[in-house]
Amino acid sequence: MMNNKPTVVVPEDPKKRAEIIFALEYQLANDTNEKDREIHRAALEKLKAAK
């Protein structure tokens, strides 16, 4: 059985991480699809933990 969970690649560049975090926060504020929100929330948590 395949794992359909998206993989989050955390960039080493802090500026790039900040840009992605900004984009994910925007998406969370505007997404209406709960599945998309879950994916973006999980990615955001992983990126913030890498700081």
URDA-V200674 format. One record per run of one state. SS is the DSSP state (H for helix, E for strand, - for the rest). FROM is the first residue (numbers start at 0). TO is the last residue. Records with the same first field share a line. If there is no record, write none. Layout:
# URDA-V200674
SS=FROM-TO  FROM-TO
This chain:
# URDA-V200674
-=0-12  30-32  49-50
H=13-29  33-48
